[in-house]
């Protein structure tokens, strides 16, 4: 079963946290969006956040079909609050900016309390904003209550049994690279895991789970681009990580990992692997 940590890792690399306009009323709402070309992975994420999946226009001829899922409103706010401590610094700030005042929705409003709010509300005398502050919920929630709309709290995904590995699996699903370069193949250093990103704290977290102790910087390729941070693990240090994350990976990534593990096994049986201690990088 996919966990909250797996979803956090996936959204860390591929997600969007912001505010989008509702179709009706024009109010901007907290929104979570995921877009990827791996339909099976998007389907898994959609099942966790309780949303549908649809195809989006192909940006360029010959590209893969992108799939998208999103959740907005109160349920998106609740999920963001649950995800917040699992995200990197930049994503945490995006979530705080997205939820804004909606972040007050951190608990369920029971029927008795909802009835009390409706009794206290008197248009022109008691403002919805005042009731929101009194009960520690958002003004949007007060508005729904006084209109007789009940709020059913979102079912938050369960925490994982192996949180670090499950987070790493989600992160590498979007940001990882599983392939040894030609030069590494000649040196007998395979397989290889590589991941890069613009958030040093997130890359450091991934590196600590992978067991690698070196992170390199890649200068911006164009103006207004950010520095890229890269970490990798190769050879015998990559093998246990690959085996641990494999059960949590999507179809495409699983195929890549199995290919590298089979290649390693074949080279080991042939005796063509180099005998010196392998670097962690």
TORKOL-4160 file (C-alpha; in steps of 0.2 Angstrom, whole numbers, padded with zeros to 4 digits, m for minus):
281
<pt num="1" X="0000" Y="0000" Z="0000"/>
<pt num="2" X="0007" Y="0017" Z="m0005"/>
<pt num="3" X="0011" Y="0028" Z="0010"/>
<pt num="4" X="0010" Y="0047" Z="0015"/>
<pt num="5" X="0030" Y="0046" Z="0014"/>
<pt num="6" X="0029" Y="0039" Z="m0004"/>
<pt num="7" X="0017" Y="0053" Z="m0009"/>
<pt num="8" X="0028" Y="0066" Z="m0001"/>
<pt num="9" X="0043" Y="0061" Z="m0010"/>
<pt num="10" X="0034" Y="0060" Z="m0027"/>
<pt num="11" X="0027" Y="0078" Z="m0024"/>
<pt num="12" X="0043" Y="0084" Z="m0018"/>
<pt num="13" X="0050" Y="0081" Z="m0036"/>
<pt num="14" X="0035" Y="0082" Z="m0047"/>
<pt num="15" X="0021" Y="0091" Z="m0037"/>
<pt num="16" X="0014" Y="0109" Z="m0037"/>
<pt num="17" X="0007" Y="0117" Z="m0022"/>
<pt num="18" X="m0002" Y="0134" Z="m0025"/>
<pt num="19" X="m0019" Y="0142" Z="m0027"/>
<pt num="20" X="m0030" Y="0140" Z="m0042"/>
<pt num="21" X="m0047" Y="0148" Z="m0046"/>
<pt num="22" X="m0063" Y="0138" Z="m0043"/>
<pt num="23" X="m0074" Y="0135" Z="m0058"/>
<pt num="24" X="m0088" Y="0143" Z="m0049"/>
<pt num="25" X="m0087" Y="0159" Z="m0039"/>
<pt num="26" X="m0069" Y="0164" Z="m0044"/>
<pt num="27" X="m0062" Y="0161" Z="m0027"/>
<pt num="28" X="m0044" Y="0155" Z="m0027"/>
<pt num="29" X="m0042" Y="0138" Z="m0018"/>
<pt num="30" X="m0027" Y="0128" Z="m0011"/>
<pt num="31" X="m0022" Y="0116" Z="m0024"/>
<pt num="32" X="m0011" Y="0101" Z="m0026"/>
<pt num="33" X="m0006" Y="0096" Z="m0044"/>
<pt num="34" X="0004" Y="0081" Z="m0051"/>
<pt num="35" X="0009" Y="0079" Z="m0069"/>
<pt num="36" X="0019" Y="0065" Z="m0076"/>
<pt num="37" X="0020" Y="0054" Z="m0091"/>
<pt num="38" X="0019" Y="0038" Z="m0081"/>
<pt num="39" X="0001" Y="0034" Z="m0080"/>
<pt num="40" X="0002" Y="0020" Z="m0067"/>
<pt num="41" X="0011" Y="0032" Z="m0055"/>
<pt num="42" X="m0001" Y="0046" Z="m0057"/>
<pt num="43" X="m0015" Y="0033" Z="m0054"/>
<pt num="44" X="m0007" Y="0028" Z="m0038"/>
<pt num="45" X="m0005" Y="0046" Z="m0032"/>
<pt num="46" X="m0023" Y="0050" Z="m0038"/>
<pt num="47" X="m0030" Y="0035" Z="m0027"/>
<pt num="48" X="m0021" Y="0043" Z="m0012"/>
<pt num="49" X="m0028" Y="0061" Z="m0014"/>
<pt num="50" X="m0045" Y="0055" Z="m0020"/>
<pt num="51" X="m0045" Y="0063" Z="m0037"/>
<pt num="52" X="m0047" Y="0058" Z="m0056"/>
<pt num="53" X="m0033" Y="0057" Z="m0069"/>
<pt num="54" X="m0034" Y="0064" Z="m0087"/>
<pt num="55" X="m0023" Y="0066" Z="m0102"/>
<pt num="56" X="m0016" Y="0084" Z="m0105"/>
<pt num="57" X="m0011" Y="0090" Z="m0123"/>
<pt num="58" X="0006" Y="0084" Z="m0129"/>
<pt num="59" X="0018" Y="0099" Z="m0128"/>
<pt num="60" X="0028" Y="0094" Z="m0143"/>
<pt num="61" X="0026" Y="0081" Z="m0157"/>
<pt num="62" X="0034" Y="0064" Z="m0153"/>
<pt num="63" X="0033" Y="0067" Z="m0134"/>
<pt num="64" X="0025" Y="0056" Z="m0122"/>
<pt num="65" X="0007" Y="0059" Z="m0117"/>
<pt num="66" X="0007" Y="0068" Z="m0100"/>
<pt num="67" X="m0006" Y="0063" Z="m0087"/>
<pt num="68" X="m0012" Y="0075" Z="m0073"/>
<pt num="69" X="m0022" Y="0074" Z="m0057"/>
<pt num="70" X="m0026" Y="0087" Z="m0044"/>
<pt num="71" X="m0036" Y="0091" Z="m0028"/>
<pt num="72" X="m0042" Y="0108" Z="m0023"/>
<pt num="73" X="m0051" Y="0116" Z="m0008"/>
<pt num="74" X="m0053" Y="0110" Z="0010"/>
<pt num="75" X="m0047" Y="0092" Z="0006"/>
<pt num="76" X="m0031" Y="0099" Z="m0002"/>
<pt num="77" X="m0028" Y="0109" Z="0013"/>
<pt num="78" X="m0030" Y="0095" Z="0025"/>
<pt num="79" X="m0018" Y="0084" Z="0014"/>
<pt num="80" X="m0005" Y="0099" Z="0013"/>
<pt num="81" X="m0005" Y="0100" Z="0032"/>
<pt num="82" X="m0002" Y="0081" Z="0034"/>
<pt num="83" X="0012" Y="0083" Z="0021"/>
<pt num="84" X="0020" Y="0098" Z="0028"/>
<pt num="85" X="0033" Y="0090" Z="0040"/>
<pt num="86" X="0039" Y="0078" Z="0026"/>
<pt num="87" X="0043" Y="0091" Z="0013"/>
<pt num="88" X="0059" Y="0101" Z="0010"/>
<pt num="89" X="0061" Y="0119" Z="0015"/>
<pt num="90" X="0055" Y="0126" Z="m0002"/>
<pt num="91" X="0040" Y="0115" Z="m0003"/>
<pt num="92" X="0035" Y="0119" Z="0015"/>
<pt num="93" X="0035" Y="0138" Z="0011"/>
<pt num="94" X="0024" Y="0134" Z="m0005"/>
<pt num="95" X="0012" Y="0125" Z="0006"/>
<pt num="96" X="0011" Y="0138" Z="0019"/>
<pt num="97" X="0008" Y="0151" Z="0005"/>
<pt num="98" X="m0005" Y="0140" Z="m0003"/>
<pt num="99" X="m0016" Y="0136" Z="0012"/>
<pt num="100" X="m0015" Y="0154" Z="0019"/>
<pt num="101" X="m0030" Y="0156" Z="0030"/>
<pt num="102" X="m0037" Y="0139" Z="0025"/>
<pt num="103" X="m0024" Y="0132" Z="0036"/>
<pt num="104" X="m0035" Y="0134" Z="0051"/>
<pt num="105" X="m0044" Y="0118" Z="0045"/>
<pt num="106" X="m0035" Y="0106" Z="0056"/>
<pt num="107" X="m0049" Y="0097" Z="0064"/>
<pt num="108" X="m0066" Y="0090" Z="0061"/>
<pt num="109" X="m0082" Y="0100" Z="0065"/>
<pt num="110" X="m0095" Y="0089" Z="0073"/>
<pt num="111" X="m0114" Y="0090" Z="0070"/>
<pt num="112" X="m0117" Y="0098" Z="0087"/>
<pt num="113" X="m0103" Y="0111" Z="0085"/>
<pt num="114" X="m0109" Y="0115" Z="0067"/>
<pt num="115" X="m0127" Y="0118" Z="0074"/>
<pt num="116" X="m0120" Y="0130" Z="0087"/>
<pt num="117" X="m0111" Y="0140" Z="0074"/>
<pt num="118" X="m0127" Y="0141" Z="0064"/>
<pt num="119" X="m0137" Y="0147" Z="0079"/>
<pt num="120" X="m0124" Y="0160" Z="0083"/>
<pt num="121" X="m0123" Y="0167" Z="0065"/>
<pt num="122" X="m0134" Y="0182" Z="0062"/>
<pt num="123" X="m0130" Y="0191" Z="0046"/>
<pt num="124" X="m0127" Y="0209" Z="0049"/>
<pt num="125" X="m0123" Y="0206" Z="0068"/>
<pt num="126" X="m0110" Y="0192" Z="0069"/>
<pt num="127" X="m0098" Y="0190" Z="0055"/>
<pt num="128" X="m0092" Y="0174" Z="0048"/>
<pt num="129" X="m0074" Y="0180" Z="0051"/>
<pt num="130" X="m0077" Y="0182" Z="0070"/>
<pt num="131" X="m0084" Y="0164" Z="0071"/>
<pt num="132" X="m0069" Y="0157" Z="0061"/>
<pt num="133" X="m0058" Y="0165" Z="0074"/>
<pt num="134" X="m0068" Y="0159" Z="0089"/>
<pt num="135" X="m0069" Y="0141" Z="0083"/>
<pt num="136" X="m0052" Y="0140" Z="0075"/>
<pt num="137" X="m0057" Y="0136" Z="0058"/>
<pt num="138" X="m0057" Y="0145" Z="0041"/>
<pt num="139" X="m0070" Y="0158" Z="0036"/>
<pt num="140" X="m0074" Y="0146" Z="0021"/>
<pt num="141" X="m0078" Y="0132" Z="0033"/>
<pt num="142" X="m0090" Y="0144" Z="0043"/>
<pt num="143" X="m0098" Y="0149" Z="0026"/>
<pt num="144" X="m0101" Y="0130" Z="0022"/>
<pt num="145" X="m0108" Y="0127" Z="0039"/>
<pt num="146" X="m0121" Y="0141" Z="0039"/>
<pt num="147" X="m0127" Y="0136" Z="0022"/>
<pt num="148" X="m0130" Y="0118" Z="0028"/>
<pt num="149" X="m0115" Y="0110" Z="0019"/>
<pt num="150" X="m0107" Y="0096" Z="0029"/>
<pt num="151" X="m0088" Y="0094" Z="0028"/>
<pt num="152" X="m0082" Y="0076" Z="0027"/>
<pt num="153" X="m0064" Y="0076" Z="0033"/>
<pt num="154" X="m0052" Y="0068" Z="0020"/>
<pt num="155" X="m0044" Y="0051" Z="0023"/>
<pt num="156" X="m0026" Y="0055" Z="0024"/>
<pt num="157" X="m0014" Y="0041" Z="0018"/>
<pt num="158" X="m0006" Y="0030" Z="0031"/>
<pt num="159" X="0012" Y="0032" Z="0037"/>
<pt num="160" X="0024" Y="0020" Z="0029"/>
<pt num="161" X="0032" Y="0005" Z="0039"/>
<pt num="162" X="0049" Y="0010" Z="0031"/>
<pt num="163" X="0047" Y="0029" Z="0029"/>
<pt num="164" X="0064" Y="0034" Z="0023"/>
<pt num="165" X="0065" Y="0021" Z="0009"/>
<pt num="166" X="0047" Y="0025" Z="0004"/>
<pt num="167" X="0050" Y="0043" Z="0003"/>
<pt num="168" X="0066" Y="0040" Z="m0007"/>
<pt num="169" X="0056" Y="0029" Z="m0019"/>
<pt num="170" X="0044" Y="0042" Z="m0022"/>
<pt num="171" X="0057" Y="0055" Z="m0025"/>
<pt num="172" X="0067" Y="0044" Z="m0037"/>
<pt num="173" X="0052" Y="0040" Z="m0046"/>
<pt num="174" X="0051" Y="0058" Z="m0053"/>
<pt num="175" X="0069" Y="0063" Z="m0051"/>
<pt num="176" X="0080" Y="0048" Z="m0052"/>
<pt num="177" X="0091" Y="0040" Z="m0065"/>
<pt num="178" X="0096" Y="0022" Z="m0065"/>
<pt num="179" X="0109" Y="0019" Z="m0078"/>
<pt num="180" X="0128" Y="0017" Z="m0078"/>
<pt num="181" X="0138" Y="0028" Z="m0090"/>
<pt num="182" X="0149" Y="0020" Z="m0104"/>
<pt num="183" X="0164" Y="0025" Z="m0095"/>
<pt num="184" X="0158" Y="0017" Z="m0078"/>
<pt num="185" X="0153" Y="0001" Z="m0088"/>
<pt num="186" X="0171" Y="0000" Z="m0094"/>
<pt num="187" X="0177" Y="0002" Z="m0076"/>
<pt num="188" X="0166" Y="m0011" Z="m0070"/>
<pt num="189" X="0156" Y="0001" Z="m0059"/>
<pt num="190" X="0138" Y="m0003" Z="m0061"/>
<pt num="191" X="0124" Y="m0001" Z="m0057"/>
<pt num="192" X="0121" Y="0017" Z="m0053"/>
<pt num="193" X="0108" Y="0028" Z="m0045"/>
<pt num="194" X="0109" Y="0047" Z="m0048"/>
<pt num="195" X="0097" Y="0061" Z="m0043"/>
<pt num="196" X="0098" Y="0080" Z="m0045"/>
<pt num="197" X="0088" Y="0095" Z="m0040"/>
<pt num="198" X="0089" Y="0113" Z="m0035"/>
<pt num="199" X="0085" Y="0110" Z="m0016"/>
<pt num="200" X="0101" Y="0106" Z="m0007"/>
<pt num="201" X="0092" Y="0100" Z="0009"/>
<pt num="202" X="0081" Y="0088" Z="m0001"/>
<pt num="203" X="0097" Y="0081" Z="m0010"/>
<pt num="204" X="0106" Y="0080" Z="0006"/>
<pt num="205" X="0091" Y="0070" Z="0013"/>
<pt num="206" X="0091" Y="0058" Z="m0002"/>
<pt num="207" X="0110" Y="0056" Z="m0001"/>
<pt num="208" X="0109" Y="0051" Z="0017"/>
<pt num="209" X="0096" Y="0038" Z="0014"/>
<pt num="210" X="0107" Y="0031" Z="m0001"/>
<pt num="211" X="0122" Y="0031" Z="0009"/>
<pt num="212" X="0132" Y="0042" Z="m0002"/>
<pt num="213" X="0144" Y="0056" Z="0006"/>
<pt num="214" X="0147" Y="0067" Z="m0008"/>
<pt num="215" X="0136" Y="0080" Z="m0017"/>
<pt num="216" X="0142" Y="0090" Z="m0032"/>
<pt num="217" X="0136" Y="0107" Z="m0039"/>
<pt num="218" X="0132" Y="0110" Z="m0057"/>
<pt num="219" X="0132" Y="0128" Z="m0062"/>
<pt num="220" X="0116" Y="0136" Z="m0071"/>
<pt num="221" X="0116" Y="0132" Z="m0089"/>
<pt num="222" X="0106" Y="0148" Z="m0093"/>
<pt num="223" X="0102" Y="0164" Z="m0085"/>
<pt num="224" X="0089" Y="0164" Z="m0072"/>
<pt num="225" X="0092" Y="0145" Z="m0069"/>
<pt num="226" X="0096" Y="0138" Z="m0052"/>
<pt num="227" X="0111" Y="0128" Z="m0047"/>
<pt num="228" X="0109" Y="0110" Z="m0048"/>
<pt num="229" X="0114" Y="0098" Z="m0034"/>
<pt num="230" X="0118" Y="0080" Z="m0039"/>
<pt num="231" X="0122" Y="0065" Z="m0029"/>
<pt num="232" X="0124" Y="0047" Z="m0034"/>
<pt num="233" X="0128" Y="0030" Z="m0028"/>
<pt num="234" X="0136" Y="0016" Z="m0039"/>
<pt num="235" X="0141" Y="m0002" Z="m0039"/>
<pt num="236" X="0139" Y="m0012" Z="m0022"/>
<pt num="237" X="0133" Y="0004" Z="m0013"/>
<pt num="238" X="0118" Y="0006" Z="m0026"/>
<pt num="239" X="0113" Y="m0012" Z="m0025"/>
<pt num="240" X="0105" Y="m0013" Z="m0008"/>
<pt num="241" X="0096" Y="0004" Z="m0011"/>
<pt num="242" X="0089" Y="m0003" Z="m0028"/>
<pt num="243" X="0083" Y="m0019" Z="m0020"/>
<pt num="244" X="0074" Y="m0009" Z="m0005"/>
<pt num="245" X="0065" Y="0004" Z="m0016"/>
<pt num="246" X="0060" Y="m0009" Z="m0030"/>
<pt num="247" X="0044" Y="m0014" Z="m0022"/>
<pt num="248" X="0038" Y="0004" Z="m0022"/>
<pt num="249" X="0043" Y="0009" Z="m0040"/>
<pt num="250" X="0032" Y="0011" Z="m0055"/>
<pt num="251" X="0032" Y="0000" Z="m0070"/>
<pt num="252" X="0045" Y="0010" Z="m0080"/>
<pt num="253" X="0057" Y="0013" Z="m0065"/>
<pt num="254" X="0055" Y="m0005" Z="m0060"/>
<pt num="255" X="0061" Y="m0011" Z="m0077"/>
<pt num="256" X="0076" Y="0001" Z="m0077"/>
<pt num="257" X="0081" Y="m0006" Z="m0060"/>
<pt num="258" X="0079" Y="m0024" Z="m0064"/>
<pt num="259" X="0089" Y="m0021" Z="m0080"/>
<pt num="260" X="0104" Y="m0014" Z="m0070"/>
<pt num="261" X="0103" Y="m0028" Z="m0056"/>
<pt num="262" X="0103" Y="m0041" Z="m0070"/>
<pt num="263" X="0117" Y="m0033" Z="m0078"/>
<pt num="264" X="0127" Y="m0033" Z="m0062"/>
<pt num="265" X="0123" Y="m0051" Z="m0059"/>
<pt num="266" X="0128" Y="m0056" Z="m0076"/>
<pt num="267" X="0145" Y="m0047" Z="m0075"/>
<pt num="268" X="0148" Y="m0054" Z="m0057"/>
<pt num="269" X="0145" Y="m0072" Z="m0064"/>
<pt num="270" X="0157" Y="m0068" Z="m0078"/>
<pt num="271" X="0170" Y="m0062" Z="m0067"/>
<pt num="272" X="0172" Y="m0046" Z="m0076"/>
<pt num="273" X="0169" Y="m0034" Z="m0062"/>
<pt num="274" X="0184" Y="m0024" Z="m0055"/>
<pt num="275" X="0191" Y="m0031" Z="m0039"/>
<pt num="276" X="0196" Y="m0014" Z="m0030"/>
<pt num="277" X="0184" Y="m0006" Z="m0017"/>
<pt num="278" X="0171" Y="0003" Z="m0026"/>
<pt num="279" X="0167" Y="0021" Z="m0023"/>
<pt num="280" X="0151" Y="0027" Z="m0016"/>
<pt num="281" X="0149" Y="0039" Z="m0031"/>
